[in-house]
């Protein structure tokens, strides 16, 4: 059975939390430009913080690692005594060099960014801390997220081979060979001490290249049910970090450890009032956040559009819709009466300010990607989860974590537009919850109990323990 790193923070321990960005001057309006860069939505100014100080990690009976709890923004992290299974790093050694591989969706990049921030809160921009390089895929969201993060990066020419048409799978297999050659050259030139990969097709050439060059590697498994890429890559990994203990029911490996899902530092310092001020929300009505992830979710978008006007009579809505349906939804917004239009805050995506948007909400409607399952508890928000049916339907297992704890309600994707029968649709479910604030508060409390703010530091401990230095 995979060991699980100790969950409970100790009094006085501290976790580095990069300072969350303040709202852009004047807040964020629904008609504002969505990006300072091409295509990206930004609600906040670009001034991330960092700092020093902090407290040590400590030893605990049973071999677990007592890892830090969140503290004020800007405080640092110092790795101290680790258990025998995770040897401590010698401070006189040179700076750690970490190569990170992952991409295809933001869900494969954000956990890696969270780990990097826990490893060195001041990155990027420090000269004496760890050196980090990202290897990512060709998708636009990979480039956008990493460009906003500011890290050095290399684009690998990989393409998916699962869940696509046969001719695209064949092309993906060919591209995988090209990406492997790129990854081997990158490992040889960057000379990492350790490699971290976060699953998906982009990770495969990176971990193979690491194995060929004798570099230790850690795989982070984000979803409850491991995907094909992780199962194939696991024998090449030094250690496997699991985001959820429920994964043990689906897959076991002797090199695994349950770390929790690393979340971005701004989710640990998210602020409800700051978020509402940034979006121009006065607080007279409850707030519903709708997001389909970095790519958007068409079925969610259609369901929101069809029930938009009655919903806006009862709530303000922050809607992150993705690329495909933005124009259609902007037309729907324009057609609304003026008072309702001001309550509908529509964006393609938010590269900054997502944590405060979630904290500002009373209810979150979303897919059930692994990042969502960690971010809702971090901000203490209740959810209506609509698991995607793609990739083998793995999101249903993710959603079960929150649903079984009483922190969320699950609606099947094909029932979103239901108006009768045994399964209520999205509009009926949403209005029913908004009319029961005590139920929402109970769900929020259940959500908070699932939070694991120490997860990023757990993965850092694994990286430090296996690094070749």
N, C-alpha and C positions, 0 to 999 in steps of 0.2 A: 504493500500500500504506500502511495506517495505520502511523504511527510507534509504536514501543513505548518507553515511558519506562523508563529504566535500572532494572534490577531489583536489582542488587547494592548493599546498604548499604555505606557507607564507615566505616572504623574511627573511632570518636569521635562519629559522628552520633547524634542522639537523636530519638526520636519521643515525642510526648506520649502518656502512657497514664494515663487517669483511674484513680484508685486503685480496685482491685477491692474489692467489699464483703466484709467479714468475715462468717463464718457467724453466723446468728442464734444467740442464746444457747441452748445445749442441743442445737444441731444441728437437723436436719430429719428428722422421722419420717414414715413412710408414712401414719400416721393424722392428721398435723397438718393444720390448716386450710390450704387452698390459696391463700388470698389475704387481704391486709389490705383490698383493694378487692373489689368484687363480681366473683367468678369467677376471679380471677387467682391463680396459684400462685407463692409467693415463698419462696425458701429462704434469703434473705440480708437483712440489715438495710439500710435506706435511707440510706446515708451515702456518696454518691459523692464522690470527691476531684478535685483539680486542682492546678495550681501553675504556677510560672514556671521560668525557666532554659531550658536546651537549647542546641542548636547549629544553625548555618545549613545551608540547602540549598546545594549547590555545583554549579558548572558541570563538564561532562564532555565530552571529545572526542566528536564525532559528533552533538552537539546533544541528547543525552539529558539527563535530569535525575537527578542522584544524590540520592535522597531518603532520609529518616532511617530508621534501624533502631530497634527497640524498646529502651527503657531502663527504668529503675526506675519504678514507678508514681508518678504525681504530677508528673513532669518535663514541662516545657513545650516548645513548638515555636516557633522564630523563623524566618520565611521570609527568606532572604537572597538571594544572587545566583541568578538564573534565566537560562536561555539566551535568546537573542534572540527565539526563537519564543514565549516566554512572558514578556512584559514584567513587570518587578518592580513591586510596589505601592509608592506613596509613603507613608511612615508618617505624614506630616502630614495626610493626608486623613482625613475623618470615618470613623467605624466602618462597616464593610461591612454592608449589609442584604441578607439572603439569604431568598428565598422558596423553600420546598421543596414539591414536589408529588409525591404517590405514595400508594399504599395498596391495599387489597383483600386483601392478605396481609401478614404480617410481613416476608416476603422483599422486599417493595418499600419497607418503612420502615427496616429495620435498616441497609442500606448508606448511606442518607441520614443516619441518626443517627451512623454512624461518621465520615462526612465532617465533620459539624458538630463532633463532638468533636475531630477533628484540626485544624479551623479555629480553635477556641477551647476548650481543655480545661476551662475553668472554667464554661462554659455548662451549664445555665441558671443565672442568678443573678448574673452579672457586669454591671456598669453601664457599663464603658468598652470592652467588646469588641464583636464583631459582633452584630448583631440578627437573630434567626432566627425565622421563622414557618412553620408547617407547614400545608399544605392537604391534607386526607385524605378518604377515602371514608366511607360510612355503616356499614361493617362494624364489629362489636364489637371485633375484634382491633385495628383501627386505633386506636380510642379508648383501649383498654386500654394498648397499647404506648406511645402518646404521653402518656397520663396518667402512667404510671410514669416516663417520661423528663422530664416537667415543662416542656415547651416550650409556648409560645403556639400555638394551633392553630385552624383553621377547618374545619368539616365541610362538604364539598361534596355536593350531592345527586345524585351520579353513580351509574349502575348499569351493569353489564356488558352488552355487546351481542353478544359472541361466546361460543359454547359454551352458549347457553341456548335455551329454547323460543322459537318465533317471536313469541308474544305478549309475552314478557318482553324480547326484543330490541327490539320496537317501543317498549315502555315505556322501555327503556334509552336509545333514541335521543332520546325526548322529554326524559328526565331530563338527558341530556348538554347539551341547549340550556339548561336551567335552571342546570346547574352552570357553564356558560360565563359566563352572566350574573353568577353569584356570583364567579367567578374574576376577571372584569374589574373588578368593584367592589373586590375584595381587592387587586389589583395597583395600582389607582388610590389606595387609601387607605394601603397599606403602603409604597408607593414603593420597591420593591427595586432594588438595584444589579445583581443577577444572580439568575437562577432556575435551580434544579436540579430535574430531574424524573427519576424512577427507573423509568418504564415502568408499564404497566397502564392501565386505563381512566380512573383518577383523574388521570393525568398530562395527558391530552389537553386538557381545558379550561384547565389552568394554562399550558401552553406556548402555546396559541392566544392567551390573554389577554396573555401576555408579548409576543408578536409584535405584537399590536394596539397595545400601549403602547410599543413600541420598546425593550423590556428584553432584553438578551442572555440566552441560555439555554444550559445544558449538559444533555444527556440522558445518563444513565448506563444502559448496557445490561447487565443482570445475567446473563442466560442466554447460553449459547454460540450458540444460534439465536435471532435477534431475533424478537420477537412482532409481531403486526399493528400494535399501537399505536405501537411504536418506528419501524417502517418508514413509517408514515403521518406521524409527527411529525418525522422526521429533517430534512426540508427546512426546518423552522421553527427548527432549532437552530443556534446559533453553533458549538458543538463537540459531538462525540459521544464519550463515554468508554466503552471496551469493557472488560468484566471479564476476558476471556480472549482470548488471541491466536488460538485456534481459530476464533473468530467470523469471521476473515478468509476462511475457506473457504466461508462461507455468505452473507456480505454485506459489501460495501465501500462506503465513502463517503469522499471526500477530506477531510472535516472530522473524521475519527475519529482517536483515539489510544488505544492499549492501556495502561490504567492499572493493571490488576489489580482484584480485587474488594475493596472496603473492608470490613473487619471491625470489630466493636465492640472498644473498647480492652480490655475485660476478657478477651477471648480472647488478647491478647498478654501478659497477666500471669496467666493461669489457673494454678492450682496443684493438683497431684494430691492431696497430703496434705490440704490445706484442704478440697477437695471431698469426700474420703472421710470426713473428720471431720464435715462438715456433714450428710451423709446417714447417719451412724452406721454406716459400713462398716469392719469390722475388718481387712480385707486378707487374710484367710485363703483367700479364693476370688477368682478373676478377676471383673471387673465388666463387665457388658454394658449399654450404654445403648441404649434403643429410643425413637425419636422419629419421629413422622409430620409434624412441622412444626407451625405455629401452629394448624392446623385438625384435626390428627390424620390418621391414615390407616386406614381401616376394614380393609382387607385385611391390613395389618401387625398391627393389633390382634387380628384373628381368629386369625392364625397364631401369635402369641405366646400367646394364651389356650389354643389347642389343644395347644401344646407346653410349657406353663408348668411343670408339675411336673417332668418330666425335665430341663428346662433348669436349674431351681433346685437340682437335686442337684449341679450342676457350677459354678454361678455365682450371684452376686448380680445383680439386674436393677433398673435405674432405668428406668421406663417412663413416657413422656409421651404420653398417649393421646388428648388432645383432648376435645371435648364429648360426641360422640354415643355413645361406648362406655364412658364412665367408670362408669356405674352397673353395667353388665354385668361389667366387669372387677373392680370392687370386690366383687361377689358371688363371683367366682372366687377372689379373694384371701382372702375370709372362709372359703371352703371348704378352704383349704390347711391341712395340719398346721402346728402352731405354729412349728417350726424353719424351715420353708420360707416361711411367711408373713412372717417377719422379714427374709427375703432379698429380698422383692418390694417395691420402693419405687415406688408408683404415684402419679402426679400428672396433673392435667389439662394443665397447662402451667407453665413456669417463666419468669416475667418477669425474675427475677434469679437468678444462680447457674448459668445454663446453661453458661457457659464452664468453671466448675470441675467441673460434672457430666461434661462431655465429657473434661476432663483426668483425672478420676478413673477413667475407664473403660479397659478393655483392648481393647474392640471396640465399635464403634458400628453399629447397624442403623438405617437411615433411608431416606427418599426421597432424590432427587438434585436438590433445589432448588439454585439457584446459591449461596445462603449456605452450605449444607452443603459444597459443593465447595471453599469457601474456609476454612471453620472447621475442618474435619478436618485440613488441612495446618497451620493455625496452632497447633493443639494437638498435632500429631504423632500423630493417632489413625488406625488402620486401620479400614476400613469394609466392611460388606455393604450395598450400595446396591440399592434396589428402585425403579427409575424409575416415576413415575406415567404412566398412559396418557392422561391428560387433556391439553388444549391442544396437540393435535397431536403428543403424545409427545416434546416437546422435552427432557424430563429425560434421555432416553437419551443425547443428545449431551453433556449435563453429566457424566453418570456415566462416559462414555468417558475423560474427562481423568484421573480417578483410576485407573480400571481399566487403562488402557494404560500407566500409570506403575508398576503393580504395587502401588498403595496401597489397592486395594479389589477386592472381588469383586461382580459384578452378578448379581442373580437377577430374572428376569421376574416381573411381578406375578402372572401366572396360574400360576406354578410354586411359590408360597410354601408351599402345603400338600402338595407332591409327596412321596410316600413311596417312590418307586422310579423306574425308567426312567433316562434319560440325564441328566436335570437334577435334582440333589438339592434338596430343599425347604429352608426356612429353618432348621428344627431341625437337620437333618443337617449343613448347611453350618456353622452356628454351633458345634455340638459338635466338628466336625472341626477348625475353627480353634483353638478353646480347647485342644484336645489337642496342638497344635503351637505352643508359645510362640515357638520360633525363627522360624517363618513369620510370626507376628504381629509380632515385632520387625522383621523385614525389611520388612513392609508399612508399619509405623510410620515407619521410616527413609525409605522412598520417599515417604510422605505429607509428612514434614517438608521434603523437598527442593522441594516445590511451593509452599511458603509465600511469600506476598508481603506482608509486614507494612507496606510503604511505600505500599500502594495508596491508602489514604485521603488521604495527603499528596499523592499524584499528582493526585487529583481536586481537592483544594484549590488546587493550582497552576493548574489549568485555570480554576477559578472566579475566582481573583485576576487571571488574565491577561485575561479577557474582561469583567470587571465594569465597569459604567458608573458612574464616580465622578469 
